[in-house]
Each structure stands twice: as structure tokens, then as C-alpha cells.
Amino acid sequence: MAARIVKADVSPPDRERIEARYAAEGLRPYAWGNAPGDRYDWHAHGYTKVLYCVTGSIVFHTRDGDLALEPGDRLEVDPGTEHAATVGGEGVLCLEAAA
């Protein structure tokens, strides 16, 4: 079980491009956001989590280390992988889907 990050290209995609990427994969994302410094406690999912950071920043904590996301970065978390998160200083807006 693992989590991995794919860093954005030189110019991060906007929300519409990210939504198009999800659509090309047959995934239906939902949007969520949080205020600066908000935290999520340790938890796991029974599905592959596919998440893009749209604006702001967030750090996902895994038992193997931290993964920092900025606009355009993609995170994939395998089923059963424990993770927590801390929102960055400007808050965050993410798009997330189950694969």
C-alpha cells in the first residue's frame, strides 16, 4: 500500500483542465476545500483516492513520509493506505475521485 505524487508541469492546469483529465479517465470528481491550518486525522479508504490540488497547498502525511501538493499536483493513494493531511497557509481547494 502506498501513496504517490505526480508534480504539475511548469504551468499548472486550471480547474477545467483537471476536470477534463478526470473525464478522460472515466472518473467523476467532487470539490472540497479547507481553511489554512485545518487538519485531517489518520484514516484509510477502501478505494484508490485520486486527488488534484487546484489552488493553495496541502501536505498529506503517510507512514512512509510527507507528500506536499501545490496547484496542479496529483496524488494517488492506494486502498488501505493510512494517511492524514494538513492544509497550507493559504487554504486549499481540491478535486477528488474514487478510482
C-alpha positions in Angstrom: 0.0 0.0 0.0 1.4 3.4 -1.0 0.8 6.9 -1.9 2.5 8.8 -4.8 2.5 12.3 -6.2 2.8 13.5 -9.7 4.1 17.1 -9.7 2.4 19.6 -12.1 4.0 20.7 -15.3 5.8 24.1 -15.4 2.4 25.8 -15.7 -0.2 24.1 -13.5 -3.5 23.2 -15.2 -6.6 25.2 -14.3 -9.7 23.5 -12.8 -11.3 22.9 -16.2 -8.2 21.0 -17.5 -8.1 19.0 -14.3 -11.8 18.1 -14.7 -11.1 17.1 -18.4 -8.3 14.8 -17.2 -10.7 13.1 -14.8 -13.3 12.7 -17.5 -10.7 11.1 -19.8 -10.1 8.5 -17.1 -13.9 8.0 -16.6 -13.7 9.5 -13.1 -16.3 11.9 -11.5 -14.6 14.2 -9.1 -16.1 16.3 -6.3 -14.6 19.5 -5.0 -13.7 20.3 -1.4 -11.6 22.9 0.4 -10.4 23.9 3.8 -9.1 26.9 5.6 -5.4 27.4 6.5 -4.1 25.0 9.1 -7.1 22.7 9.0 -6.1 19.0 9.7 -7.5 15.6 8.8 -6.7 12.8 11.3 -5.3 9.4 10.2 -7.6 7.3 8.2 -7.8 5.0 5.1 -10.2 4.3 2.3 -11.3 1.1 0.6 -10.7 2.6 -2.9 -7.9 4.3 -4.8 -8.1 8.0 -4.0 -7.2 10.3 -6.9 -6.8 13.9 -5.9 -5.6 17.1 -7.6 -4.7 20.3 -5.7 -6.4 23.1 -7.6 -5.4 26.1 -5.5 -3.5 26.6 -2.3 -1.5 23.8 -0.8 -1.8 20.7 1.4 0.6 18.1 2.9 -0.5 14.5 3.0 1.1 12.5 5.8 1.7 8.8 5.2 3.5 6.3 7.4 6.3 6.4 4.7 6.7 10.2 4.8 5.0 13.5 3.7 3.8 14.5 0.3 3.4 18.2 -0.4 0.9 19.3 -3.0 0.7 22.6 -4.8 -1.6 23.7 -7.6 -1.8 21.1 -10.4 -0.2 18.3 -8.4 -1.9 14.9 -8.5 -1.9 12.5 -5.5 -2.9 8.8 -5.8 -3.4 6.8 -2.6 -3.8 3.1 -2.8 -6.7 1.4 -0.9 -5.9 0.7 2.8 -3.1 3.3 2.9 -3.2 5.3 6.1 -2.9 9.0 5.6 -3.6 12.3 7.3 -3.3 15.9 6.0 -2.5 19.4 7.0 -3.8 22.4 4.9 -1.2 25.1 3.9 -1.1 28.7 4.9 -3.5 29.9 2.1 -6.1 27.2 2.4 -6.7 24.6 -0.3 -9.2 23.6 -3.0 -9.0 20.1 -4.2 -10.8 17.8 -6.7 -11.1 14.2 -5.6 -12.4 11.0 -7.1 -12.5 7.3 -6.3 -10.9 5.0 -8.8 
